[in-house]
Amino acid sequence: MPFPEPTRVIAVRHGETAWNVDTRLQGQLDVPLNDRGREQARLAARALRHDPPDVIYASDLSRALATAQATGELLDRPVSTDTGLRERHFGIWQGHTYAEVAERWPEQSERWRRREAGFGPEQGETLQGFFDRVVACATRLASAHPGQTVLMVAHGGVLDCLYRAASRIALDAPRTWELPNTGINRLLYTGEGFTLVGWADVHHLDDDARDESNDRVGHAA
């Protein structure tokens, strides 16, 4: 049975946190927005007034939820949370900086940097498991709203998965695209999957948004 109408998806990374500044792996730890992050969320909400979503979903982690709520309050839309939009779980690495991970777990860190699909830190998710979880969640949410615009507010790693899914790029391919805080990203969903429309729009910000990581390897968001 053909998909009724395409779903327009707006995917936004949460605003900045203190741990983003420190290049510290947040994973599924609940780290709040800093002052700059709250301002970024406000500016993103203002930008989305011109292309308002019909429905808003967010990761239940506070940095993503607070970012989504800024848009929800401005547009008078409720925000629903979904744990499927959470960042990758980094197990025992969570709370450590990239440098600390490289120093304490050099062999595992190298496997992470090579983006091995089957590798995951102790007590954490594998890259493949994370990717499958994110794409399944985004597909489920987009499928529920044919013909509508769906805002999904999540994390850098989540957006990386969506970019790869929409662009048909392998998990182990190096990242050459940006994942800035409150960058506005646009995709289209049909029954055949996601396609890319536009990426990393930060025209609403008055300064440079921080990318996911300096080396574009890890998922700290």
Salt bridges, closest charged atoms under 4 A:
GLU16 OE1 - ARG36 NH1 2.77
GLU16 OE1 - ARG210 NE 3.16
ASP35 OD1 - ARG38 NH2 2.18
GLU39 OE2 - ARG42 NH2 2.53
ASP51 OD2 - ARG8 NH2 2.97
ASP51 OD2 - ARG186 NH1 2.59
ASP60 OD1 - ARG86 NE 2.71
ASP82 OD2 - ARG140 NH1 2.92
GLU100 OE1 - ARG24 NH1 3.80
GLU100 OE1 - HIS96 ND1 3.41
GLU110 OE2 - ARG114 NH1 3.95
GLU116 OE1 - ARG111 NE 2.79
GLU116 OE2 - ARG114 NH2 2.54
GLU125 OE1 - ARG133 NH2 2.65
ASP160 OD2 - ARG115 NH2 3.34
ASP160 OD2 - ARG164 NE 2.83
GLU178 OE2 - ARG216 NH2 3.50
ASP201 OD1 - HIS203 ND1 2.73
ASP207 OD2 - ARG36 NH2 3.34
ASP211 OD1 - ARG175 NH1 3.47
ASP211 OD2 - ARG216 NE 3.41
GLU212 OE1 - ARG13 NH2 3.36
GLU212 OE2 - HIS219 ND1 3.83
ASP215 OD2 - ARG113 NH1 2.26
